[in-house]
Amino acid sequence: MEEKNIEQRQLMKIEEVSLEKMSLEQKQLADGLYHQLGLDPVVDKVLREYAESLSGMDRATDKVFGPYDIKGRADAVAKVSALVTYAAVKEQHDREVGNLGSQMAVVAKERDKERNNYDKLVGKVAEVVGGDYEALKANYNEIVDRLADVEHLKSQVS
């Protein structure tokens, strides 16, 4: 049950990602991320701590065979981790950009609706008070002045 929950939360299955199964583009991206993020010193530090944690026969075996095999594995793990992290961040970024795009579309639709309402209002004002529709549309203050004149005339008639 626990494994299923962990697997559902993963963006991509880690078992499926390995340097051997990566495409050339993914390998280049992973290598670039590895160097851009400066993971080489991190791997070296982990290897030093690993060597210090060994004792007895393990330490002797490590001295005989050397840490190079382990370094290669650590490099591979760091590259895969960098690629998986990049994929997760990119997916989140793409999702947020998509959300922003949809919000912008909603705002643009509202803007167009308000412009249409304004155009209708200017058309009605042009009918009521007279005047050139285009001139009124371009000058908001003139619309207000004309409406004030109409309101003033109404108050005098009443």
WOKA-V545993 format. One record per residue. PSI is psi in degrees with one decimal (none if undefined). Layout:
BEGIN
psi
PSI
PSI
END
This chain:
BEGIN
psi
-45.4
-42.8
-37.5
-41.5
-43.5
-42.1
-35.2
-30.9
-18.8
141.3
-36.9
147.4
126.2
-34.3
-28.1
-11.6
119.0
158.1
-33.0
-32.8
-5.2
147.9
167.5
-41.3
-43.1
-39.6
-43.6
-41.1
-44.4
-43.1
-43.4
-44.4
-40.2
-45.5
-37.1
-38.2
-7.1
45.7
-13.7
-48.0
-32.5
-45.3
-43.3
-41.1
-43.4
-41.1
-39.8
-45.2
-35.8
-45.6
-37.7
-27.7
-12.9
150.0
157.5
-129.4
-36.2
-40.1
-42.2
-43.3
-41.3
-38.6
-37.0
-49.5
-18.7
163.7
6.0
-39.2
-42.6
-39.3
-42.0
-42.5
-42.2
-41.2
-44.8
-43.5
-42.9
-40.6
-44.4
-41.8
-42.5
-42.0
-43.2
-42.2
-43.6
-44.4
-41.4
-45.3
-39.7
-41.8
-44.1
-42.9
-45.5
-39.3
-44.7
-38.8
-39.6
-41.9
-43.1
-39.5
-42.5
-36.8
-40.7
-37.2
-40.8
-45.3
-40.4
-38.6
-42.4
-41.3
-45.4
-37.8
-44.7
-37.7
-40.6
-43.4
-41.4
-43.2
-40.2
-42.5
-44.9
-39.3
-42.5
-41.3
-41.3
-35.8
-42.7
-51.3
-8.0
165.0
168.8
126.2
-46.5
-39.2
-41.5
-40.5
-36.3
-23.2
99.5
-38.6
-35.1
-36.3
-47.1
-42.5
-44.3
-42.9
-36.9
-39.6
-43.6
-43.9
-39.8
-43.1
-39.4
-42.7
-30.6
-34.2
-36.0
none
END
